[in-house]
Amino acid sequence: MEGSLLTPQSSYDPQVCIGHRIINETIQLKLKECLTHIRTQLDNVVDFWLKHSHDTVHGGFFTCLGKDGHVYDEMKYVWLQGRQVWMYCRLYRTMGRFCKPEILEAAKTGGEFLRKNARVLGSSNPWKCAFCLTRDGRAVKVQRSIFSECFYIMAMDELSRVTDDKDLQLEAEQMMEQIIYWVRVDSSGLGRPSLPGDVPTNSMAVPMMLLCLVQQLTEGREEAVTQKYKELGNWCVEQILQHIQRGGTAILENVSVNGEELPGCQGRLQNPGHALEAGWFLLQYSAMWGDDNLQKTAINKFVELPYQNGWDKKHGGLFYFLDVDHHCPTQLEWNMKLWWPHCEALIAFLMAYSQTKKPELLERFYQIYEYTFKHFPDNDSGEWYGYLTQEGKVALDFKGGPFKGMYEVHSSGFYKLRDRVAEIHILKPQNRNKCIE
């Protein structure tokens, strides 16, 4: 696929048009092949979790699943409970072949388990959710962060859409108000003590997650809901853009609340997967509001740059963590290849291509696609491995754990990739309208 053939022409040339049409047909064929494979993988993943994860005694889902799907730990993690409810609801609501009673019922029982058990009884704040629960729903651990609550919101909002239960939507919005208060007004309710040496930090995960929630809560809702969260969405974008550092040459995971680089390992940390995830969040937001400048920044700084810095040129795949000054990162898993950054990269590059039709973005997508589908799927026992060595060998062979579940991220990724592949209209810059019809 030669780049020169994809360069817009200033005048009509029948031979060039024929060439464009041939290239267009080739790209369409390859994308259809990708779509077919993604569809098969999505079916495989959903079947695995339907078969192995449901707790028919206490409700909710087992997420610690071994290579063959056996339950090796009965602890239930609220992040993953919420994500699986969201995933079942989204599949049921938007993809015809998953519009099945058993999937809706699984989503509803998972939601009931969350509503009954996720919020910590006796807590000083009735909205604080546990991180980890026993099988029967008793709180084991609470994190001093907002993320259990974030995935609770996603679950409740999406469940409200498939059940038409307005109380669930209201509960999601009430929880959102509490999170906004913790993040923007007073974080003491999260339980973190104020220590004299602790420097306030803008961690990119927080505005990213809030922006994701803004998009979740406003999708398809009335205009009043969209306007309600517009200021918050803009604030999230501003906070994310502060992570563009070193004169635009790096995305740093943590910066000061004033958008300045922090000292030490914390300040030098890069997470290519997070940056790519932020990239497609920003692309969605730019499309929502027609912001061309934000689109360009998202692609240049949060899609292309993390790929350039994070791709392992020797073994392929994306590093998990990097140090911007090329010191060895202190995270022990820094050079491993994890499943979720590659799914984020696939979504980001395909979304960027769908909005711009720049061929180099599609070429990057194919490169990441080849690595991802060669290394992560387990074609024998089903589902995906999540943790590979730098060389691409399986390091941990379980299929689910405290942080890897049905949603995070490949099921969500396959769902979004399916959307992107299906919606792309190849090679339609305005000065080619005569050639492609």
C-alpha positions as CSV (number, residue, x, y, z in Angstrom):
1,M,0.0,0.0,0.0
2,E,2.1,2.9,-1.3
3,G,1.7,6.3,0.5
4,S,1.9,8.2,-2.8
5,L,-1.2,6.6,-4.1
6,L,-3.1,7.9,-1.1
7,T,-2.0,11.5,-1.6
8,P,-4.9,13.7,-2.7
9,Q,-4.7,14.9,-6.3
10,S,-5.4,18.4,-7.3
11,S,-7.1,17.5,-10.6
12,Y,-9.2,14.7,-12.0
13,D,-7.2,11.9,-13.7
14,P,-9.1,8.7,-14.7
15,Q,-6.0,6.5,-14.2
16,V,-5.4,7.9,-10.7
17,C,-9.1,7.4,-9.9
18,I,-8.8,3.8,-11.0
19,G,-5.8,3.4,-8.7
20,H,-7.6,5.0,-5.8
21,R,-10.6,2.7,-6.4
22,I,-8.3,-0.4,-6.4
23,I,-6.6,0.8,-3.2
24,N,-10.0,1.5,-1.6
25,E,-11.3,-1.9,-2.4
26,T,-8.1,-3.5,-1.0
27,I,-8.3,-1.5,2.2
28,Q,-12.0,-2.3,2.6
29,L,-11.3,-6.0,2.1
30,K,-8.5,-6.0,4.7
31,L,-10.7,-4.1,7.2
32,K,-13.5,-6.6,6.7
33,E,-11.1,-9.4,7.5
34,C,-10.1,-7.5,10.6
35,L,-13.8,-7.1,11.5
36,T,-14.5,-10.8,11.0
37,H,-11.6,-11.7,13.3
38,I,-12.6,-9.1,15.9
39,R,-16.1,-10.5,15.9
40,T,-14.9,-14.0,16.4
41,Q,-12.6,-12.9,19.3
42,L,-15.5,-11.0,20.9
43,D,-17.8,-14.0,20.8
44,N,-15.0,-16.1,22.2
45,V,-14.4,-13.7,25.2
46,V,-18.1,-13.3,26.0
47,D,-18.6,-17.1,25.9
48,F,-15.7,-17.6,28.3
49,W,-17.1,-15.2,30.9
50,L,-20.7,-16.4,30.5
51,K,-19.5,-20.0,31.1
52,H,-17.1,-19.5,33.9
53,S,-17.6,-16.3,35.9
54,H,-21.2,-16.3,37.1
55,D,-21.8,-16.9,40.8
56,T,-25.2,-18.5,40.9
57,V,-25.2,-18.7,44.7
58,H,-24.4,-15.2,45.9
59,G,-24.7,-13.2,42.6
60,G,-22.0,-11.1,41.0
61,F,-19.1,-12.5,39.1
62,F,-15.9,-14.4,39.8
63,T,-13.0,-12.7,38.1
64,C,-10.0,-14.7,39.3
65,L,-10.2,-17.3,36.6
66,G,-7.3,-19.6,35.6
67,K,-6.1,-20.6,32.2
68,D,-9.1,-23.0,31.6
69,G,-11.6,-20.8,33.5
70,H,-11.5,-22.5,36.9
71,V,-12.0,-20.2,39.9
72,Y,-8.8,-19.9,41.8
73,D,-9.9,-17.1,44.2
74,E,-13.5,-16.2,45.2
75,M,-12.7,-12.5,46.1
76,K,-14.8,-10.1,44.0
77,Y,-13.4,-6.8,42.8
78,V,-15.8,-3.9,42.5
79,W,-13.9,-2.4,39.5
80,L,-14.5,-5.6,37.6
81,Q,-18.1,-6.2,38.9
82,G,-19.1,-2.8,37.5
83,R,-17.2,-3.3,34.3
84,Q,-18.9,-6.7,33.6
85,V,-22.3,-5.3,34.2
86,W,-21.5,-2.4,31.9
87,M,-20.2,-4.8,29.2
88,Y,-23.3,-7.1,29.3
89,C,-25.6,-4.1,29.1
90,R,-23.8,-2.4,26.3
91,L,-23.6,-5.7,24.3
92,Y,-27.3,-6.4,24.9
93,R,-28.3,-2.8,24.0
94,T,-26.2,-2.3,20.8
95,M,-25.4,-5.7,19.2
96,G,-28.2,-7.8,18.0
97,R,-26.6,-11.2,18.5
98,F,-26.1,-10.5,22.2
99,C,-29.7,-9.3,22.8
100,K,-30.4,-12.5,24.7
101,P,-32.4,-13.0,28.0
102,E,-29.4,-14.7,29.7
103,I,-27.2,-11.7,29.1
104,L,-29.8,-9.2,30.4
105,E,-30.4,-11.4,33.4
106,A,-26.7,-11.6,34.1
107,A,-26.4,-7.8,33.9
108,K,-29.4,-7.4,36.3
109,T,-28.2,-9.8,38.9
110,G,-24.7,-8.3,38.7
111,G,-26.2,-4.9,39.2
112,E,-28.2,-6.2,42.2
113,F,-25.0,-7.5,43.8
114,L,-23.3,-4.2,43.3
115,R,-26.2,-2.1,44.8
116,K,-26.5,-4.4,47.8
117,N,-22.8,-4.8,48.6
118,A,-20.4,-2.3,46.9
119,R,-21.0,0.7,49.2
120,V,-19.3,0.3,52.5
121,L,-21.8,0.0,55.4
122,G,-21.0,2.1,58.4
123,S,-18.7,4.3,56.4
124,S,-18.7,8.0,57.2
125,N,-19.6,8.6,53.6
126,P,-22.5,6.5,52.2
127,W,-21.2,6.8,48.6
128,K,-17.8,5.3,49.3
129,C,-17.4,1.9,47.6
130,A,-15.2,-1.0,48.5
131,F,-12.4,-2.2,46.3
132,C,-12.6,-5.9,47.2
133,L,-15.5,-8.0,48.6
134,T,-15.8,-11.6,49.8
135,R,-17.8,-14.0,47.7
136,D,-21.0,-13.1,49.7
137,G,-20.4,-9.4,49.5
138,R,-18.7,-8.3,52.7
139,A,-16.2,-5.5,52.3
140,V,-12.5,-6.5,52.6
141,K,-10.6,-3.5,51.3
142,V,-11.2,0.1,50.4
143,Q,-9.0,2.2,48.1
144,R,-8.4,5.9,48.8
145,S,-9.3,6.7,45.2
146,I,-12.4,7.3,43.0
147,F,-12.2,4.3,40.7
148,S,-14.5,1.8,42.3
149,E,-17.1,4.5,42.4
150,C,-16.5,5.4,38.7
151,F,-17.2,1.8,37.6
152,Y,-20.2,1.7,39.8
153,I,-21.5,4.7,37.9
154,M,-20.8,3.1,34.5
155,A,-22.7,0.0,35.6
156,M,-25.7,1.8,37.0
157,D,-26.1,4.2,34.0
158,E,-25.8,1.5,31.4
159,L,-28.1,-0.8,33.4
160,S,-30.7,2.0,33.5
161,R,-30.7,2.1,29.7
162,V,-31.5,-1.6,29.2
163,T,-34.1,-1.7,32.1
164,D,-35.5,1.8,31.6
165,D,-35.1,2.2,35.4
166,K,-34.8,6.0,36.1
167,D,-33.8,5.3,39.7
168,L,-30.6,3.7,38.4
169,Q,-29.8,6.7,36.3
170,L,-30.5,9.0,39.2
171,E,-28.2,6.9,41.4
172,A,-25.4,7.1,38.9
173,E,-25.8,10.9,38.6
174,Q,-25.8,11.3,42.4
175,M,-22.6,9.2,42.7
176,M,-21.1,11.4,40.0
177,E,-21.8,14.5,42.1
178,Q,-19.9,12.9,45.0
179,I,-16.9,12.1,42.8
180,I,-16.8,15.6,41.4
181,Y,-16.8,17.0,45.0
182,W,-13.9,14.7,46.0
183,V,-11.9,15.6,42.9
184,R,-12.5,19.3,42.6
185,V,-13.5,20.5,46.2
186,D,-12.4,18.3,49.0
187,S,-10.7,14.9,48.7
188,S,-10.6,14.2,52.5
189,G,-13.6,12.0,52.2
190,L,-11.5,9.5,50.3
191,G,-9.6,8.8,53.5
192,R,-6.2,10.0,52.4
193,P,-4.4,11.8,55.3
194,S,-2.8,15.2,54.6
195,L,0.9,14.7,55.0
196,P,3.5,17.6,55.1
197,G,5.7,16.1,52.4
198,D,2.9,15.1,50.0
199,V,2.8,17.3,46.9
200,P,-0.6,17.7,45.3
201,T,-0.6,16.0,41.9
202,N,-2.5,15.9,38.7
203,S,-2.5,12.2,37.9
204,M,-3.8,11.7,34.3
205,A,-6.0,8.8,35.3
206,V,-8.4,11.0,37.2
207,P,-9.4,13.5,34.5
208,M,-9.4,10.7,32.0
209,M,-11.9,8.7,34.0
210,L,-14.1,11.7,34.7
211,L,-14.1,12.5,30.9
212,C,-15.1,8.9,30.3
213,L,-18.0,9.3,32.7
214,V,-19.1,12.5,31.1
215,Q,-19.4,10.7,27.8
216,Q,-21.2,7.8,29.5
217,L,-23.7,9.9,31.3
218,T,-24.5,12.2,28.3
219,E,-24.6,9.6,25.5
220,G,-28.1,9.7,23.9
221,R,-29.5,11.7,26.8
222,E,-31.5,14.9,26.5
223,E,-29.7,18.2,25.9
224,A,-30.1,19.3,29.5
225,V,-27.8,16.4,30.6
226,T,-25.2,17.3,28.0
227,Q,-25.1,20.9,29.1
228,K,-25.0,19.9,32.8
229,Y,-21.7,18.1,32.2
230,K,-20.2,20.4,29.6
231,E,-18.1,22.5,32.0
232,L,-16.8,19.4,33.7
233,G,-15.9,17.9,30.3
234,N,-13.9,21.0,29.3
235,W,-12.1,21.0,32.7
236,C,-11.2,17.3,32.2
237,V,-9.7,18.1,28.7
238,E,-7.7,21.0,30.2
239,Q,-6.3,18.8,32.9
240,I,-5.4,16.0,30.4
241,L,-3.6,18.5,28.1
242,Q,-1.4,19.6,31.0
243,H,0.4,16.2,30.7
244,I,1.9,17.3,27.4
245,Q,5.4,18.1,28.6
246,R,9.0,18.6,27.5
247,G,8.1,21.0,24.7
248,G,5.5,18.7,23.3
249,T,7.8,15.7,23.1
250,A,6.4,13.6,25.9
251,I,3.2,12.7,27.7
252,L,4.0,12.4,31.5
253,E,1.7,10.4,33.7
254,N,1.9,12.8,36.7
255,V,2.3,16.6,36.8
256,S,1.7,19.3,39.4
257,V,-1.7,20.8,39.8
258,N,-0.3,23.8,37.9
259,G,0.7,21.6,35.0
260,E,4.4,21.6,35.8
261,E,6.8,18.7,35.7
262,L,7.4,16.9,39.0
263,P,10.8,15.9,40.3
264,G,12.0,12.3,40.5
265,C,10.6,9.0,39.2
266,Q,7.0,10.1,39.7
267,G,7.5,13.1,37.5
268,R,9.4,11.2,34.7
269,L,6.9,8.3,34.5
270,Q,5.3,7.5,31.1
271,N,2.5,5.1,30.5
272,P,2.0,4.7,26.8
273,G,-1.3,2.7,27.2
274,H,-2.8,5.5,29.3
275,A,-1.7,8.2,26.9
276,L,-3.3,6.3,24.0
277,E,-6.5,5.8,26.0
278,A,-6.6,9.5,26.7
279,G,-6.1,10.0,23.0
280,W,-9.3,8.3,21.9
281,F,-11.2,9.9,24.8
282,L,-10.1,13.2,23.5
283,L,-11.0,12.2,19.9
284,Q,-14.5,11.3,21.0
285,Y,-14.9,14.6,22.8
286,S,-13.5,16.6,19.9
287,A,-16.0,14.9,17.6
288,M,-18.9,15.6,20.0
289,W,-18.2,19.3,20.0
290,G,-16.6,19.7,16.5
291,D,-13.3,20.8,17.9
292,D,-10.7,20.4,15.1
293,N,-7.8,21.8,17.2
294,L,-8.4,19.3,19.9
295,Q,-8.6,16.5,17.3
296,K,-5.2,17.5,16.0
297,T,-3.7,17.6,19.5
298,A,-5.2,14.3,20.4
299,I,-3.8,12.6,17.3
300,N,-0.3,14.2,17.3
301,K,0.4,14.1,21.1
302,F,-1.8,11.4,22.5
303,V,-1.9,8.8,19.7
304,E,1.2,9.1,17.5
305,L,3.7,10.3,20.2
306,P,3.0,7.5,22.8
307,Y,3.3,5.0,20.0
308,Q,6.6,6.4,18.8
309,N,8.0,6.5,22.3
310,G,6.4,3.3,23.6
311,W,6.8,0.8,20.8
312,D,9.5,-1.9,21.4
313,K,11.5,-1.7,18.1
314,K,13.3,-5.0,18.9
315,H,10.5,-7.3,20.0
316,G,7.4,-5.4,19.0
317,G,4.6,-4.4,21.3
318,L,4.1,-1.5,23.7
319,F,6.2,-1.2,26.9
320,Y,4.0,-0.9,30.0
321,F,6.0,2.0,31.7
322,L,8.9,4.2,30.5
323,D,11.1,6.9,32.1
324,V,11.3,10.0,29.9
325,D,15.0,10.4,30.7
326,H,15.7,6.8,29.8
327,H,16.4,5.7,33.4
328,C,15.2,2.2,34.2
329,P,11.6,2.6,35.5
330,T,11.2,1.5,39.1
331,Q,8.0,-0.5,38.3
332,L,9.1,-4.2,38.2
333,E,6.8,-4.9,35.2
334,W,7.9,-1.9,33.2
335,N,9.1,-3.9,30.2
336,M,6.2,-6.4,30.1
337,K,3.6,-6.3,27.3
338,L,0.1,-6.2,28.7
339,W,-3.1,-6.8,26.8
340,W,-4.9,-3.5,27.6
341,P,-2.4,-0.9,26.2
342,H,-2.6,-2.8,22.9
343,C,-6.4,-2.6,22.8
344,E,-6.2,1.1,23.6
345,A,-3.8,1.6,20.8
346,L,-6.0,-0.3,18.3
347,I,-9.0,1.8,19.2
348,A,-7.0,5.1,19.2
349,F,-5.4,4.5,15.8
350,L,-8.5,3.3,14.1
351,M,-10.6,6.1,15.5
352,A,-7.9,8.6,14.4
353,Y,-8.0,7.1,10.9
354,S,-11.8,7.1,10.8
355,Q,-11.8,10.9,11.5
356,T,-8.9,11.9,9.2
357,K,-8.3,9.1,6.6
358,K,-4.5,9.6,7.0
359,P,-3.0,6.3,5.7
360,E,-0.1,6.3,8.1
361,L,-2.6,5.9,11.0
362,L,-4.1,2.9,9.3
363,E,-0.7,1.4,8.8
364,R,0.0,1.8,12.5
365,F,-3.3,0.1,13.3
366,Y,-2.3,-2.9,11.2
367,Q,1.1,-3.2,12.8
368,I,-0.5,-3.2,16.3
369,Y,-3.2,-5.5,15.2
370,E,-0.7,-8.1,13.9
371,Y,1.2,-8.1,17.2
372,T,-1.9,-8.1,19.4
373,F,-3.7,-11.0,17.7
374,K,-0.5,-13.0,17.3
375,H,0.5,-12.9,21.0
376,F,-2.5,-12.5,23.4
377,P,-5.3,-14.9,22.3
378,D,-5.3,-18.4,23.8
379,N,-6.7,-20.4,20.9
380,D,-6.9,-23.6,22.9
381,S,-8.6,-22.7,26.2
382,G,-10.2,-19.4,25.1
383,E,-10.0,-15.8,26.1
384,W,-6.7,-13.9,26.3
385,Y,-3.5,-14.0,28.2
386,G,-2.9,-10.6,29.8
387,Y,0.7,-10.5,30.8
388,L,3.6,-11.2,28.5
389,T,7.4,-10.9,28.8
390,Q,9.2,-8.3,26.8
391,E,9.9,-11.0,24.2
392,G,6.2,-11.7,23.9
393,K,6.1,-15.0,25.8
394,V,3.3,-15.8,28.3
395,A,4.4,-14.7,31.8
396,L,1.1,-15.2,33.7
397,D,-1.4,-17.7,32.3
398,F,-4.5,-16.8,34.2
399,K,-7.4,-15.2,32.3
400,G,-8.8,-13.1,35.0
401,G,-7.5,-11.5,38.2
402,P,-7.8,-8.5,40.5
403,F,-7.4,-6.1,37.5
404,K,-8.1,-8.2,34.4
405,G,-11.7,-9.0,33.8
406,M,-14.2,-9.3,30.9
407,Y,-14.2,-5.5,30.2
408,E,-10.6,-4.5,30.9
409,V,-10.1,-3.9,28.1
410,H,-10.4,-6.3,25.2
411,S,-14.1,-6.9,25.3
412,S,-14.7,-3.2,25.4
413,G,-11.9,-2.8,22.8
414,F,-13.5,-5.4,20.4
415,Y,-16.8,-3.6,20.8
416,K,-15.4,-0.2,20.0
417,L,-13.2,-1.6,17.2
418,R,-16.2,-3.2,15.6
419,D,-17.9,0.2,15.6
420,R,-14.8,1.9,14.1
421,V,-14.3,-0.7,11.3
422,A,-18.0,-0.7,10.4
423,E,-18.3,3.1,10.2
424,I,-15.1,3.9,8.2
425,H,-15.6,5.3,4.7
426,I,-12.3,5.0,3.0
427,L,-10.6,7.7,0.9
428,K,-13.1,10.5,0.7
429,P,-11.3,13.8,0.9
430,Q,-13.4,16.4,-0.8
431,N,-11.2,16.8,-3.9
432,R,-11.7,13.1,-4.7
433,N,-15.5,13.2,-4.9
434,K,-15.4,12.5,-8.6
435,C,-13.3,9.4,-8.1
436,I,-15.2,7.7,-5.3
437,E,-18.9,7.4,-5.2
